[in-house]
């Protein structure tokens, strides 16, 4: 079974500058028949060595997705006060570029696991409806069909 994992935080054994430990520990003990490929914005700023260590420990491939320019500028120009005018946390407004969505689509995954609820969820849900995938799982909610009994037991819902 092939699962695509989409996250804003790169998985790590401990929470490093964000909530990165939960997906790590859900993946580390998974069944060997479940292949996972991750797409991460790396908002927790793990260095190359830490990312390689996570890939090795989890037996996954982590693709780093470029952070949007507007997101970088908000931090660089100290404009964090703008988040007070937003309905959701700042990272919820980060979207996967269409090229990445197309790349994920071309890999024909059996399911997609989204850690965190962002706007990229809507793009991926549309892809799932078009391709009739097994489902989409999010730690913030579950829609469509559940991927598999292992993943069901991994999430406390």
PyMOL commands that set and color helices and strands:
alter all, ss='L'
color gray80, all
select helices_A, chain A and resi 21-28+48-58+69-76+80-85+90-93+98-106+120-131+149-154
alter helices_A, ss='H'
color red, helices_A
select strands_A, chain A and resi 2-7+35-40+61-64+111-115+135-138+141-144
alter strands_A, ss='S'
color yellow, strands_A
deselect
rebuild
show_as cartoon
